[in-house]
Amino acid sequence: MKNKLLKKGDLVSLQSPSSGIAGDKRFFHRFLIGKKRIEKMGLKTVVSDHALKGIEFISNNPQKRADDLNNAFLDSNIKLIIANMGGFDSHKIIPFLDKNAILENPKPILGFSDITSLHLYLYTLGIKSYYGPTVLSGFAENVKMHELTSKSIEQILFTNQKQIINQSNEWTSEFLEWGNEKFDNISRKMNPEKFGQIWLNFNENISGHLIGGCLDTIAEMKNESFFPNLNYWKNSVIFLETSESKMPPQEFDNALESLREEINVSKGIIFGKPKDEEYFNEYLEIIKAKLNCPVIYNLNFGHTAPVYTLPYGGKIEISFKDKKIQVYK
């Protein structure tokens, strides 16, 4: 199912399918910043019934979180669902989702990290979605959104233009305490890019559809009933990135091994920059030792900023000769 372009004035639903921190009084100011920036893009926002009920309520009530999603799919006026935040357990709401409601009025969801579970589930239903910023992480960036992040999300939501995935000249994953409002007006420290895109095992151009997400979540969900079977991974280019948990190298190795079948039927893999560049070289050595397929390592998506937004089911074209990466819906 091809996603329709959004237009200015469209209604989007802000929801908490995973963590409920958007409703915690310590972080509510940050939610309001992200909400305002989404509206500044020209979109109208509605907050789902339970999204701001707080951390404990959201954690203890997967049915209520699912109700919010079901209602958004049933509402034909809502054109996009945006996750307020990632977390740890969005997969718990999948048994409560109304498959018929989703299929009768399909629409994309936007988010990253733990939201990978929902992306994969929706993809098995034929619904393409977007791996990109959440309300609190991305839209509510300190001081202002990173230009690359904002341009990418606007391009993918409002146009059919191809995105050229260049390397950002600088990046950050510095954490300034979200609960302290004074940091809202202090920019995170940017680091110069030292490594650039690292290309491995290429001898020809490749292309395919995009599927993937947060490697931590994918490895945990591998045996769940909603996990896409091999047919969804055939001729794909898999995108993977690691979370703020900074999985140790052996765990990274094990996670890749758990995806051996999926990798074998794919055209290649693109990897996001590890958060804080922790285990950067260790991951790279594992990739070199373990993978024979084409690989590009250290791209700008996932848990460092700025980020490109990647479309599930969208096409990626990788030109080996001129080192060019293009993505489109």
Secondary structure as UniProt FT lines:
FT   TURN            8..9
FT   STRAND          11..15
FT   HELIX           21..23
FT   TURN            25..27
FT   HELIX           28..40
FT   TURN            41..42
FT   STRAND          44..47
FT   TURN            49..52
FT   HELIX           55..60
FT   HELIX           62..74
FT   TURN            76..77
FT   STRAND          78..83
FT   HELIX           90..96
FT   HELIX           99..104
FT   STRAND          109..111
FT   HELIX           113..115
FT   HELIX           116..124
FT   TURN            125..126
FT   STRAND          130..131
FT   TURN            135..137
FT   TURN            139..140
FT   HELIX           147..158
FT   STRAND          163..164
FT   STRAND          170..172
FT   TURN            178..179
FT   HELIX           181..185
FT   STRAND          191..192
FT   STRAND          198..200
FT   STRAND          206..214
FT   HELIX           215..221
FT   TURN            222..223
FT   TURN            225..226
FT   HELIX           230..233
FT   TURN            234..235
FT   STRAND          236..241
FT   TURN            244..245
FT   HELIX           249..258
FT   HELIX           260..264
FT   STRAND          268..272
FT   HELIX           275..277
FT   TURN            278..279
FT   HELIX           280..290
FT   STRAND          295..299
FT   STRAND          310..311
FT   TURN            312..313
FT   STRAND          315..319
FT   TURN            320..323
FT   STRAND          324..328
//
